[in-house]
Amino acid sequence: MSNVATDHDGRPPLSSEQRVYNVILKQAALVDKPPKSRSLPSDLALDSIPVTTKNLLNEAYDRCGEVCAEYAKTFYLGTLLMTPERRKAIWAIYVWCRRTDELVDGPNASQITPTALNRWEQRLERAFEGQPYDMLDAALAETVLKFPVDIQPFRDMINGMRMDLFKSRYFNFDELYLYCYYVAGTVGLMSVPIMGIDPGSKASTESVYNAALALGIANQLTNILRDVGEDASRGRIYLPQDELEQFGLSDDDIFAGVVTDKWRAFMKDQIKRARIFFKQAEMGVLELDKDSRWPVWASLLLYEQILDSIEANDYDNFTKRAYVGKWKKLITVPVAYVRAVVPPSVTRLAATG
């Protein structure tokens, strides 16, 4: 497991939130250092393919962009406002995250073993060392050399995949929080160095990272609440067991899939928590570089509307899938754009006024 979840010094164990914050401090310190002036080694090879040629790297980035456009259309649209260098880098990060997620959720998930994840982590380490395995890894390798990106969040995401191989219940929110960090919060920590912080921002670097983490946690909690029925069909319950008990619910109630007053009350409480994380994330978006805000705002607003859809379905996330309709998306995208281009000082004043 990652050093996030390990405590060897004999002191009382830290909460998951405290452990994750220690990772944030490390990432923030890395970003605050002078920019690195590194490039791919001139003798770098990808098996027998000379990946150092600019054309091949551009092809790799283009492929990453195609994957992003296919599976995250709104986010991809937002990245087109970013500088070319940042745009390509965020595509490379997105594709690595997607490939990692598909190891346990993709068509070959049933064949994935801990050994396979260990090999994937070894590939990650080689990419960070400038020795990518394939074209898409080459795009990641150049990205992490150009930007102050640390390997720890990437390793932690792989740890989230490991958890999915053996863990199907979460005793309390502390356990669930760590899982949400692993599989989604890590994306925020990977992305902040790419997206950049607004030169006029007065916020501390760690507070921007905290907000990016909060968005990842909020998105994953939303995924969990949307997919209760689907996960239950696979024998998985990503809900705090102690909180289910507090509302008079058990695993049997979830497998039965009947919406009751107890379930509605439980869901209202879970949605309230997710919205608190979304609210924490909002202030961080204001601090990002102006060219990077649009895709983040779009993601935040669209995901938060999934919670609205769960409520509109009378909390039936057993037989109905909450989603944001096409027309709502068409309305939300320009709203996100307006929020992205409004001067940060004006938006911050409105948010605090």
C-alpha positions in Angstrom: 0.0 0.0 0.0 1.0 3.6 -0.4 2.7 5.5 2.3 -0.5 7.4 2.7 -2.0 4.4 4.5 1.1 3.2 6.4 2.2 4.2 9.9 5.4 2.7 11.2 6.5 5.0 14.0 4.2 3.6 16.7 2.2 6.8 17.2 -1.6 6.7 17.1 -2.7 6.3 13.5 -3.7 9.5 11.7 -7.1 9.8 10.1 -7.3 9.4 6.3 -7.9 13.1 5.9 -4.7 13.9 7.8 -2.7 11.3 5.8 -3.9 12.7 2.5 -3.1 16.2 3.7 0.5 15.2 4.2 0.6 14.2 0.5 -0.8 17.6 -0.4 1.9 19.4 1.5 4.5 17.4 -0.4 2.9 18.3 -3.8 2.5 21.9 -2.9 6.1 22.2 -1.9 7.1 20.7 -5.3 5.0 23.2 -7.2 6.5 26.1 -5.1 10.0 25.2 -6.2 11.5 26.9 -9.3 10.3 25.4 -12.5 12.3 22.3 -13.8 14.1 22.7 -17.0 14.2 19.1 -18.1 13.4 17.3 -21.3 13.3 13.7 -22.5 16.7 12.0 -22.7 18.1 12.2 -26.3 18.6 8.4 -26.3 15.1 7.5 -25.1 13.6 4.6 -27.0 10.3 2.9 -26.9 11.2 -0.7 -27.7 12.4 -0.2 -31.3 10.4 2.9 -32.0 12.4 6.3 -31.8 9.8 8.1 -29.6 12.0 11.1 -29.2 11.0 12.5 -32.6 8.7 15.4 -32.3 6.3 13.9 -34.8 5.8 10.7 -32.9 5.3 12.5 -29.6 2.8 14.8 -31.3 1.0 11.7 -32.6 0.9 10.3 -29.0 -0.6 13.6 -27.7 -3.1 13.7 -30.6 -4.2 10.1 -29.7 -4.6 11.2 -26.0 -6.8 14.1 -27.2 -8.9 11.7 -29.3 -9.5 9.5 -26.3 -10.4 12.5 -24.1 -12.8 13.8 -26.8 -14.5 10.4 -27.0 -15.0 9.7 -23.3 -15.1 13.2 -21.7 -16.6 15.5 -24.4 -17.4 18.5 -22.2 -14.1 18.3 -20.4 -12.3 18.0 -23.7 -14.1 21.1 -25.1 -12.9 23.0 -22.1 -9.3 22.0 -22.6 -9.3 23.7 -26.0 -9.0 27.0 -24.2 -5.8 26.0 -22.4 -2.4 26.7 -23.9 -1.2 24.0 -26.3 1.4 22.7 -23.8 -1.0 22.5 -20.9 -3.7 21.0 -23.1 -1.5 18.2 -24.3 -0.3 17.5 -20.8 -3.8 17.3 -19.3 -4.8 14.9 -22.1 -1.8 12.7 -21.3 -2.8 12.7 -17.6 -6.5 11.9 -18.4 -5.5 9.0 -20.6 -3.2 7.4 -18.0 -6.0 7.7 -15.4 -8.5 6.2 -17.8 -6.2 3.3 -18.6 -5.6 2.7 -14.9 -9.4 2.7 -14.1 -10.1 0.3 -17.0 -7.8 -2.3 -15.4 -10.5 -3.0 -12.8 -13.6 -1.7 -14.6 -12.9 -2.5 -18.2 -13.7 -5.5 -20.4 -10.7 -7.5 -19.0 -11.3 -6.6 -15.4 -12.0 -10.2 -14.4 -8.5 -11.2 -15.4 -6.7 -8.4 -13.5 -4.6 -9.6 -10.5 -2.4 -7.9 -7.9 0.5 -9.0 -10.0 -0.9 -7.2 -13.1 -1.3 -4.0 -11.0 2.3 -4.4 -9.8 3.4 -4.5 -13.4 1.4 -1.4 -14.2 3.0 0.4 -11.3 6.5 -0.6 -12.7 5.5 0.8 -16.1 4.5 4.0 -14.3 7.9 4.2 -12.6 9.7 3.7 -15.8 7.7 6.5 -17.4 8.7 8.8 -14.6 12.3 7.7 -15.3 12.0 8.6 -19.0 11.7 5.1 -20.2 8.1 4.7 -21.4 6.7 1.4 -22.6 4.4 2.6 -25.4 3.3 5.8 -27.2 0.8 6.9 -24.6 3.3 6.3 -21.8 5.7 8.5 -23.8 3.2 11.4 -23.7 3.0 11.0 -19.9 6.8 10.7 -19.6 7.3 14.1 -21.3 4.5 15.7 -19.3 5.9 14.7 -15.9 9.3 16.0 -17.0 7.9 19.4 -18.1 5.7 20.0 -15.1 6.3 19.7 -11.3 4.2 16.5 -11.1 5.1 14.0 -8.3 4.6 10.2 -8.7 2.8 9.7 -5.4 -0.7 10.5 -6.6 -0.3 8.1 -9.5 0.9 5.3 -7.2 -2.1 6.1 -4.9 -4.5 5.8 -7.8 -3.1 2.3 -8.5 -3.7 1.6 -4.8 -7.3 2.4 -5.3 -7.5 -0.2 -8.0 -5.9 -2.7 -5.6 -8.6 -1.9 -3.1 -11.3 -2.8 -5.6 -9.8 -6.3 -6.0 -10.4 -7.3 -2.4 -12.5 -4.7 -0.6 -16.3 -4.4 -1.1 -17.4 -2.7 2.1 -16.4 0.4 4.0 -16.9 0.6 7.7 -17.1 4.3 8.1 -16.5 7.5 6.1 -12.8 7.7 7.1 -12.3 4.5 5.1 -14.4 5.7 2.2 -12.6 9.0 2.2 -9.3 7.3 1.6 -10.8 5.2 -1.2 -12.3 8.4 -2.8 -8.9 10.1 -2.6 -7.2 7.1 -4.2 -9.5 6.8 -7.2 -10.5 10.4 -7.8 -8.9 12.9 -5.4 -5.5 12.0 -6.9 -6.6 13.3 -10.2 -6.8 16.8 -8.7 -3.3 16.5 -7.3 -2.0 15.4 -10.7 -3.8 18.2 -12.5 -3.0 21.4 -10.5 0.6 21.6 -11.7 -0.6 21.3 -15.3 -3.4 23.8 -15.0 -1.4 26.3 -13.1 -2.4 28.9 -10.5 -3.5 32.4 -11.4 -0.6 34.8 -11.1 -2.9 37.2 -9.1 -4.0 34.5 -6.6 -3.4 35.3 -3.0 -4.3 31.7 -1.9 -1.7 29.3 -0.6 -0.6 26.5 -2.9 -1.8 23.9 -0.5 -5.3 25.5 -0.3 -5.6 25.2 -4.1 -4.5 21.6 -3.8 -7.1 21.0 -1.0 -9.8 22.4 -3.3 -8.7 20.1 -6.2 -8.8 17.2 -3.8 -12.3 18.2 -2.6 -13.5 18.2 -6.2 -12.2 14.7 -6.7 -13.8 13.5 -3.5 -17.1 15.2 -4.4 -17.1 13.6 -7.9 -16.4 10.2 -6.5 -19.1 10.5 -3.8 -21.5 11.5 -6.6 -20.4 8.4 -8.6 -21.1 6.2 -5.6 -24.5 7.6 -5.0 -25.5 7.4 -8.6 -24.3 3.8 -9.0 -25.7 2.2 -5.8 -27.9 -0.2 -7.7 -25.2 -1.1 -10.3 -22.6 -1.7 -7.6 -25.0 -3.8 -5.5 -25.5 -6.1 -8.5 -21.8 -6.8 -8.3 -21.9 -7.4 -4.6 -20.3 -4.0 -3.8 -21.5 -1.4 -1.4 -19.5 1.9 -1.3 -21.4 3.4 1.5 -20.3 3.9 5.2 -21.6 0.9 7.0 -21.9 2.7 10.4 -24.0 5.5 8.8 -26.3 2.9 7.2 -26.9 1.4 10.6 -27.6 4.9 12.1 -30.5 5.2 9.7 -31.8 1.7 10.4 -30.5 0.3 7.1 -28.3 -2.7 6.3 -26.8 -4.5 3.3 -30.0 -6.4 2.9 -32.0 -3.2 2.3 -29.6 -2.2 -0.5 -29.7 -5.6 -2.2 -33.5 -5.5 -1.9 -33.4 -2.1 -3.8 -36.6 -0.6 -2.3 -36.9 3.1 -1.7 -38.2 3.7 1.8 -38.4 6.8 4.1 -35.3 5.5 5.8 -33.4 5.3 2.5 -34.6 8.8 1.5 -33.3 10.2 4.8 -30.0 8.4 4.4 -29.6 9.7 0.8 -30.4 13.3 1.8 -27.6 13.1 4.4 -25.1 11.6 1.8 -26.0 14.2 -0.8 -25.5 17.0 1.7 -22.0 15.8 2.4 -21.1 15.6 -1.3 -22.4 19.2 -1.8 -20.1 20.4 1.0 -17.2 19.0 -0.9 -18.4 20.7 -4.1 -18.6 24.0 -2.3 -15.0 23.6 -1.0 -13.9 22.9 -4.6 -15.5 26.0 -6.0 -13.2 28.5 -4.3 -10.2 26.6 -5.6 -11.4 26.8 -9.2 -11.2 30.6 -8.8 -7.5 30.4 -8.1 -6.6 28.4 -11.2 -5.0 30.0 -14.3 -7.7 31.7 -16.4 -7.1 29.4 -19.4 -7.6 26.3 -17.3 -10.8 27.2 -15.4 -13.4 26.3 -18.0 -13.0 22.4 -18.0 -12.9 22.4 -14.2 -16.0 24.6 -13.9 -17.9 22.4 -16.4 -17.0 19.2 -14.6 -18.0 20.6 -11.2 -21.4 22.0 -12.4 -22.3 18.9 -14.4 -21.4 16.5 -11.7 -23.3 18.5 -9.0 -26.4 18.3 -11.2 -26.2 14.5 -11.0 -27.1 15.0 -7.3 -30.1 17.0 -8.4 -31.1 14.2 -10.7 -31.0 11.6 -7.8 -33.3 13.9 -5.9 -35.6 14.2 -8.9 -35.8 10.4 -9.1 -37.1 10.4 -5.5 -33.7 8.9 -4.4 -34.3 5.7 -6.5 -30.7 4.9 -7.4 -31.5 1.2 -7.4 -33.5 1.0 -10.7 -33.0 4.5 -12.2 -29.7 6.0 -13.3 -29.3 9.7 -12.5 -27.9 11.7 -15.4 -27.7 15.2 -16.8 -29.8 15.6 -19.9 -28.5 17.0 -23.2 -30.3 20.3 -22.8 -29.0 20.8 -19.3 -25.5 20.2 -20.6 -26.0 22.7 -23.4 -27.0 25.3 -20.8 -24.3 24.4 -18.3 -21.3 24.6 -20.7 -21.8 28.4 -21.4 -22.5 29.0 -17.7 -19.2 27.3 -16.9 -17.5 29.4 -19.5 -18.8 32.7 -18.1 -17.6 31.7 -14.6 -14.2 30.8 -16.1 -13.7 34.2 -17.8 -15.0 36.5 -15.1 -12.0 38.2 -13.4 -11.2 36.2 -10.2 -11.4 39.2 -8.0 -15.0 39.8 -9.1 -16.0 36.2 -8.6 -14.3 35.9 -5.2 -16.1 39.0 -4.0 -19.4 37.7 -5.2 -18.7 34.3 -3.5 -17.8 35.9 -0.2 -20.3 38.8 -0.3 
